[in-house]
């Protein structure tokens, strides 16, 4: 079992930036993906980005120019750098840990609110 602890959410003005962090602990062994999903009010949860244990990244196409995923392998931590934030980025962001096609572990979620 893998435990995930997220941090870094908050309130930011449109055009601002935030960096989310997610630290994993537990039974971590390769291969795996870690990453982020988000769920906006009244909408379904959606994929945002993942990074594999081999450092291959995948980012939702519509977010590629503003969001970057990275990791510190030594700390089992992934980061989501979000720039030029828009009100439509407002959502609860969930960290995930995945070995196969299904997500094995979800974080508790961190709220990101983009508002003036």
C-alpha positions as CSV (number, residue, x, y, z in Angstrom):
1,X,0.0,0.0,0.0
2,X,1.2,3.5,-0.8
3,X,0.2,6.6,1.1
4,X,0.1,10.0,-0.5
5,X,0.3,13.4,1.2
6,X,-0.4,16.5,-0.9
7,X,0.4,20.1,-0.2
8,X,0.6,23.5,-1.9
9,X,-3.0,24.3,-2.8
10,X,-4.6,27.6,-2.0
11,X,-6.2,30.8,-3.3
12,X,-4.5,32.6,-6.2
13,X,-5.4,35.4,-8.5
14,X,-5.9,34.8,-12.3
15,X,-2.6,34.7,-14.0
16,X,-0.8,33.6,-10.9
17,X,1.1,30.4,-10.2
18,X,1.1,27.6,-7.7
19,X,3.2,24.5,-7.1
20,X,1.6,21.4,-5.7
21,X,3.6,18.7,-4.0
22,X,2.8,15.0,-3.3
23,X,5.0,12.8,-1.2
24,X,4.6,9.0,-1.4
25,X,5.5,6.5,1.3
26,X,5.0,2.8,1.6
27,X,5.5,0.0,-0.9
28,X,7.1,1.9,-3.7
29,X,8.8,-0.1,-6.4
30,X,9.2,0.3,-10.1
31,X,7.5,0.5,-12.4
32,X,4.9,3.0,-11.5
33,X,3.3,6.3,-12.4
34,X,2.6,9.2,-10.1
35,X,0.6,12.2,-11.0
36,X,-2.5,14.4,-10.7
37,X,-6.2,14.4,-11.4
38,X,-8.6,17.2,-10.6
39,X,-12.3,17.6,-10.0
40,X,-14.1,20.9,-10.5
41,X,-17.5,21.6,-8.9
42,X,-20.2,19.8,-10.7
43,X,-17.8,18.1,-13.1
44,X,-16.2,14.7,-13.4
45,X,-12.7,14.0,-12.2
46,X,-10.2,14.4,-15.0
47,X,-6.7,13.5,-15.8
48,X,-4.1,16.3,-15.5
49,X,-0.6,14.8,-15.7
50,X,1.6,11.8,-14.8
51,X,5.2,11.0,-14.6
52,X,6.6,7.5,-14.6
53,X,9.3,6.0,-12.5
54,X,11.4,6.3,-15.7
55,X,10.7,10.0,-15.8
56,X,8.4,9.9,-18.8
57,X,5.8,12.6,-18.5
58,X,2.3,13.0,-19.8
59,X,0.2,16.2,-19.5
60,X,-3.3,16.8,-20.7
61,X,-3.0,18.5,-24.1
62,X,-5.0,21.6,-23.2
63,X,-2.7,22.2,-20.1
64,X,0.7,21.5,-21.6
65,X,1.5,25.2,-22.2
66,X,0.8,26.1,-18.5
67,X,1.3,23.0,-16.4
68,X,4.6,21.0,-15.8
69,X,5.0,17.8,-13.8
70,X,8.3,16.9,-12.3
71,X,9.7,14.7,-9.5
72,X,12.4,14.2,-6.9
73,X,13.0,10.5,-7.1
74,X,15.1,10.5,-3.9
75,X,12.2,11.9,-2.0
76,X,9.4,10.0,-3.8
77,X,7.8,13.3,-4.4
78,X,6.1,14.7,-7.5
79,X,5.3,18.3,-8.2
80,X,2.8,20.1,-10.4
81,X,3.9,23.6,-11.4
82,X,0.8,25.5,-12.6
83,X,1.3,28.9,-14.3
84,X,-1.0,31.4,-15.8
85,X,-3.8,30.0,-13.8
86,X,-7.4,30.6,-14.9
87,X,-10.7,30.5,-12.9
88,X,-11.5,27.3,-14.8
89,X,-8.5,25.7,-13.1
90,X,-10.4,25.9,-9.8
91,X,-10.8,22.3,-8.6
92,X,-9.7,19.8,-6.0
93,X,-6.4,18.3,-7.2
94,X,-5.7,14.7,-6.3
95,X,-2.4,13.0,-6.3
96,X,-2.4,9.4,-7.6
97,X,-0.1,6.4,-7.6
98,X,-0.6,3.9,-10.3
99,X,1.1,0.6,-11.3
100,X,-1.2,-0.7,-14.1
101,X,-4.2,0.7,-15.8
102,X,-6.0,1.4,-12.6
103,X,-5.1,4.0,-9.9
104,X,-3.9,2.2,-6.8
105,X,-3.9,5.1,-4.4
106,X,-5.4,8.5,-4.2
107,X,-4.4,11.4,-2.0
108,X,-6.9,13.3,0.1
109,X,-7.0,16.2,-2.3
110,X,-5.9,19.8,-2.1
111,X,-8.1,22.7,-3.1
112,X,-6.9,25.2,-5.7
113,X,-9.1,28.3,-6.1
114,X,-8.3,30.8,-8.8
115,X,-10.2,34.0,-8.2
116,X,-9.8,37.7,-8.0
